[in-house]
Amino acid sequence: MKRKIIISSGDPAGIGPIISLEAIKNSNLNTIDFFLIGDSYIFESIPLFRRLKGRINFIDLKTPGIRNLQKGSASKLSGKASIGYLNKSLELIKAKLASKLITAPISKEAVEKNILNFKGHTEYLRKYFALRTTAMMMVSKKMRLVLLTRHQPLKKVSSLIKADKVKETICLIHKSLKSQFKIKRPKIALASFNPHAGVDTFFGNEERTLIKAAKMSRIPVFGPYPADTIFIESNLNKFDSVICTYHDQAMIPFKLLSFYDGVNLTLGLPIIRTSPAHGVAYDLINKNKRPISSSMEAAIKLAVDLSS
């Protein structure tokens, strides 16, 4: 029986439609039944679509005004279309069509022209499923990094490191590593917030909070370790996941080491949701450059491999 996968094709002004098709082409169509959500007006302009559309389930939303779309830039229309594709995908999931969702990149700027204070897929999905806690895990062959805080100004991060939140995140990671990744005894590490905080004399309040939360969780957690050494390959190999305290602490090493096979996985959802670890790449559209679809392909593979 084929595994059913839903793909929300992302911002139609960006690379989402192209990498969605490329990733589908490079996947095993004999074992996966794809449901691709988008606008036929956008996809018909891509030659690969004409080769694939008879082999996939394409759902055309016929977004009003889509023929006026300006590619290569954020607009209210591209944001409206993006969120429309996502909402349709969630509608199909609610109807039990599938339990695995891959989301192509969207522009927060474009979506915010339609939805105030839009923070991204992770927060939107948490609200949709009425969940208390979700987490963003960046997954590649080399590492699994979880962002304790995400799109927050750096000056606010310290105040957001709370023992209860850290404990919830630790428990969520531990549960996911066991249930989805089938790791019997997960090893989780903490990256320090302050420089050299792996040395006791440099511990700040943030590190003390991390240690307190680890004890509260009653789960074996290691660290906190200095962030300038935890991402060395020999150290990463010791752990199944590392919790990073803020966005760039995770994303800089992740994109340096795993740019082409990186995947964004949302933990805590009742479904599997993955996404490529990059953005809409308007610049590639404007320069008429062909985007690389390897991260989107990795997102499909991870979604297929993970247990729901």
C-alpha positions as CSV (number, residue, x, y, z in Angstrom):
1,M,0.0,0.0,0.0
2,K,1.3,3.4,-1.0
3,R,2.2,5.9,1.8
4,K,0.2,9.1,1.4
5,I,2.1,12.4,1.6
6,I,0.6,15.9,1.4
7,I,2.8,18.8,0.1
8,S,1.9,22.4,0.7
9,S,3.8,24.1,-2.1
10,G,4.8,27.2,-0.2
11,D,5.2,30.7,-1.5
12,P,4.3,30.7,-5.2
13,A,6.6,33.7,-5.8
14,G,9.6,31.7,-4.5
15,I,11.2,28.3,-5.2
16,G,8.5,26.2,-3.4
17,P,6.7,25.0,-6.6
18,I,10.0,24.1,-8.3
19,I,11.6,22.2,-5.5
20,S,8.3,20.4,-4.7
21,L,8.2,19.0,-8.2
22,E,11.9,18.2,-8.3
23,A,11.7,16.4,-5.0
24,I,8.7,14.4,-6.1
25,K,10.5,13.4,-9.3
26,N,13.4,12.1,-7.3
27,S,11.2,10.2,-4.9
28,N,9.8,6.7,-5.4
29,L,6.5,7.3,-7.0
30,N,5.8,3.6,-6.8
31,T,5.6,3.6,-3.0
32,I,4.4,7.2,-2.3
33,D,1.1,8.7,-3.2
34,F,1.6,12.5,-3.4
35,F,-1.1,15.1,-2.9
36,L,0.3,18.5,-4.0
37,I,-1.5,21.7,-3.1
38,G,-1.0,24.8,-5.2
39,D,-2.3,26.8,-8.1
40,S,-2.3,25.2,-11.6
41,Y,-1.6,28.7,-13.1
42,I,1.8,28.7,-11.3
43,F,2.6,25.0,-11.9
44,E,1.7,25.0,-15.6
45,S,4.6,27.3,-16.3
46,I,7.1,24.7,-15.0
47,P,7.9,22.1,-17.7
48,L,8.4,19.3,-15.1
49,F,4.8,19.7,-14.0
50,R,3.5,18.5,-17.4
51,R,5.5,15.3,-17.0
52,L,4.4,14.6,-13.4
53,K,0.8,15.7,-13.2
54,G,-0.6,12.5,-14.4
55,R,1.3,10.6,-11.7
56,I,0.4,12.8,-8.7
57,N,-2.8,14.2,-7.1
58,F,-2.7,17.9,-7.8
59,I,-5.2,20.0,-5.9
60,D,-5.7,23.4,-7.6
61,L,-6.9,26.1,-5.2
62,K,-7.5,28.7,-8.0
63,T,-6.4,31.5,-5.7
64,P,-8.2,34.7,-6.7
65,G,-5.9,37.1,-8.5
66,I,-3.1,34.5,-8.8
67,R,-2.5,35.5,-12.5
68,N,-1.3,38.9,-11.2
69,L,1.4,37.4,-9.0
70,Q,4.8,39.1,-9.2
71,K,7.4,36.3,-8.8
72,G,10.6,36.9,-6.8
73,S,9.2,39.2,-4.1
74,A,6.9,39.1,-1.0
75,S,3.4,40.3,-1.5
76,K,0.0,40.1,0.1
77,L,-1.1,37.8,-2.7
78,S,1.8,35.4,-2.3
79,G,1.2,35.3,1.4
80,K,-2.5,34.7,0.9
81,A,-1.8,31.9,-1.5
82,S,0.8,30.3,0.8
83,I,-1.5,30.2,3.8
84,G,-4.3,28.9,1.6
85,Y,-2.2,25.9,0.6
86,L,-1.3,25.2,4.2
87,N,-4.9,25.5,5.4
88,K,-6.1,23.1,2.6
89,S,-3.4,20.7,3.5
90,L,-4.6,20.7,7.2
91,E,-8.2,20.3,6.0
92,L,-7.2,17.1,4.1
93,I,-5.3,15.9,7.2
94,K,-8.3,16.5,9.4
95,A,-10.3,14.4,6.9
96,K,-7.8,11.6,7.5
97,L,-6.5,11.6,4.0
98,A,-2.9,11.5,5.3
99,S,-0.9,12.0,8.5
100,K,2.3,13.3,6.9
101,L,2.8,16.8,5.7
102,I,5.7,18.5,3.9
103,T,5.6,22.3,3.8
104,A,7.6,24.1,1.2
105,P,9.1,27.5,2.3
106,I,6.9,30.4,2.9
107,S,7.7,34.1,3.5
108,K,6.8,35.3,7.0
109,E,6.8,38.9,5.6
110,A,4.3,37.9,2.9
111,V,2.0,36.0,5.3
112,E,2.1,38.8,7.8
113,K,0.5,41.0,5.2
114,N,-2.6,38.8,5.8
115,I,-2.1,37.5,9.3
116,L,-0.8,39.9,12.0
117,N,2.1,38.6,14.1
118,F,2.6,35.5,12.1
119,K,5.7,33.7,13.4
120,G,6.0,30.7,11.2
121,H,4.8,27.2,10.5
122,T,5.7,25.9,13.9
123,E,3.7,28.4,15.9
124,Y,0.8,28.3,13.3
125,L,0.5,24.5,13.6
126,R,0.7,24.6,17.4
127,K,-2.2,27.0,17.5
128,Y,-4.2,25.0,14.9
129,F,-3.9,21.8,16.9
130,A,-4.5,23.6,20.2
131,L,-1.2,22.3,21.7
132,R,0.6,23.7,24.8
133,T,4.1,22.7,23.5
134,T,5.8,22.1,20.2
135,A,9.4,22.3,19.3
136,M,11.5,22.9,16.2
137,M,14.1,20.1,15.6
138,M,16.6,20.6,12.8
139,V,17.6,17.1,11.5
140,S,20.4,16.0,9.2
141,K,22.7,13.0,9.0
142,K,25.1,14.7,11.3
143,M,22.9,16.2,14.0
144,R,19.5,16.9,15.6
145,L,19.3,20.3,17.1
146,V,16.3,21.7,19.0
147,L,15.7,25.5,19.3
148,L,14.6,26.4,22.8
149,T,13.6,29.9,21.6
150,R,13.1,30.7,17.9
151,H,12.4,34.0,16.2
152,Q,13.1,36.2,19.2
153,P,15.4,39.3,19.5
154,L,18.6,38.1,21.2
155,K,18.2,40.7,24.0
156,K,15.0,38.9,25.0
157,V,16.3,35.3,25.0
158,S,17.6,35.3,28.6
159,S,14.2,36.2,30.0
160,L,12.6,33.4,28.0
161,I,14.8,30.7,29.4
162,K,12.4,29.3,32.1
163,A,12.8,26.0,33.9
164,D,9.2,24.8,33.2
165,K,9.7,25.6,29.4
166,V,13.0,23.8,29.3
167,K,11.6,20.8,31.2
168,E,8.7,20.6,28.7
169,T,11.1,20.7,25.8
170,I,13.4,18.1,27.3
171,C,10.4,15.7,27.8
172,L,9.1,16.4,24.3
173,I,12.5,15.6,22.7
174,H,12.9,12.5,24.8
175,K,9.4,11.2,23.8
176,S,10.0,12.0,20.1
177,L,13.4,10.3,20.0
178,K,11.9,7.2,21.5
179,S,8.6,7.0,19.6
180,Q,9.5,8.5,16.2
181,F,13.2,7.8,15.8
182,K,13.1,4.5,17.7
183,I,16.0,5.4,20.0
184,K,15.7,3.3,23.1
185,R,17.9,5.4,25.5
186,P,18.1,8.9,24.1
187,K,21.1,11.0,25.0
188,I,20.2,14.7,25.1
189,A,22.7,17.6,25.6
190,L,22.3,21.2,26.5
191,A,24.3,24.0,24.9
192,S,25.1,26.9,27.3
193,F,23.8,30.4,26.8
194,N,26.9,32.2,28.1
195,P,30.5,31.8,26.7
196,H,32.6,29.1,28.3
197,A,29.7,28.0,30.5
198,G,30.9,24.5,30.6
199,V,33.3,25.7,33.3
200,D,31.5,26.0,36.6
201,T,33.0,29.4,37.4
202,F,31.3,30.8,34.2
203,F,27.8,29.6,35.0
204,G,25.2,32.3,34.7
205,N,21.6,32.3,35.8
206,E,20.6,30.8,32.4
207,E,22.9,27.8,32.9
208,R,21.5,27.3,36.4
209,T,18.0,27.3,35.0
210,L,19.0,24.7,32.4
211,I,20.5,22.5,35.1
212,K,17.4,22.9,37.3
213,A,15.1,22.0,34.4
214,A,17.1,18.9,33.6
215,K,16.8,17.7,37.2
216,M,13.0,18.5,37.1
217,S,12.6,16.3,34.0
218,R,14.0,13.2,35.6
219,I,15.6,12.4,32.2
220,P,19.3,11.9,31.8
221,V,20.5,15.2,30.2
222,F,24.1,16.2,29.8
223,G,25.7,19.6,30.0
224,P,25.3,22.5,29.6
225,Y,28.4,22.5,27.3
226,P,30.1,25.5,25.8
227,A,28.4,26.3,22.4
228,D,31.8,26.9,20.8
229,T,32.7,23.2,21.1
230,I,29.5,21.2,21.3
231,F,29.1,21.2,17.6
232,I,32.5,19.6,16.8
233,E,31.7,16.3,15.1
234,S,33.3,14.1,17.8
235,N,31.1,15.8,20.4
236,L,27.9,15.7,18.3
237,N,28.4,11.9,17.8
238,K,28.0,11.4,21.6
239,F,24.4,12.7,21.6
240,D,21.1,12.0,19.9
241,S,20.0,15.7,20.2
242,V,21.3,19.0,21.4
243,I,19.1,21.7,22.8
244,C,20.2,25.2,21.7
245,T,19.0,28.3,23.7
246,Y,18.4,30.6,20.7
247,H,17.9,30.6,16.9
248,D,21.4,31.4,15.6
249,Q,23.2,29.2,18.1
250,A,21.5,26.3,16.3
251,M,21.1,27.5,12.8
252,I,24.7,28.8,12.1
253,P,26.4,25.4,12.8
254,F,23.4,23.5,11.3
255,K,23.5,25.4,7.9
256,L,27.3,25.3,7.8
257,L,27.4,21.5,8.3
258,S,24.1,20.4,6.8
259,F,22.8,23.0,4.3
260,Y,22.0,20.5,1.6
261,D,20.4,17.7,3.6
262,G,18.9,19.7,6.5
263,V,15.2,19.2,7.5
264,N,13.0,21.2,9.9
265,L,10.8,18.7,11.9
266,T,8.1,19.9,14.2
267,L,7.9,17.9,17.5
268,G,4.7,17.5,19.5
269,L,2.2,17.4,16.6
270,P,-0.3,14.6,16.1
271,I,1.0,14.3,12.6
272,I,4.5,14.2,11.0
273,R,5.4,17.6,9.6
274,T,8.7,18.3,7.9
275,S,10.1,21.2,5.8
276,P,13.4,22.0,4.0
277,A,15.9,23.9,6.1
278,H,15.9,27.1,3.9
279,G,13.7,29.9,2.8
280,V,11.8,31.0,-0.3
281,A,15.0,32.2,-2.1
282,Y,13.4,35.1,-4.0
283,D,17.0,35.9,-5.2
284,L,17.2,32.7,-7.2
285,I,13.9,33.4,-8.9
286,N,15.0,36.9,-9.8
287,K,18.3,35.6,-11.2
288,N,16.5,32.8,-13.0
289,K,18.8,30.3,-11.3
290,R,17.7,26.7,-10.7
291,P,17.3,25.9,-7.0
292,I,18.7,22.7,-5.4
293,S,15.9,20.4,-4.2
294,S,18.0,18.1,-1.9
295,S,16.7,19.6,1.3
296,M,13.1,19.1,0.1
297,E,14.0,15.5,-0.9
298,A,15.4,14.9,2.6
299,A,12.2,16.3,4.1
300,I,10.1,13.8,2.2
301,K,12.4,10.9,3.1
302,L,12.4,11.8,6.8
303,A,8.6,12.1,6.8
304,V,8.3,8.7,5.2
305,D,10.8,7.1,7.6
306,L,9.4,8.5,10.8
307,S,6.7,6.8,12.8
308,S,3.5,8.7,13.2
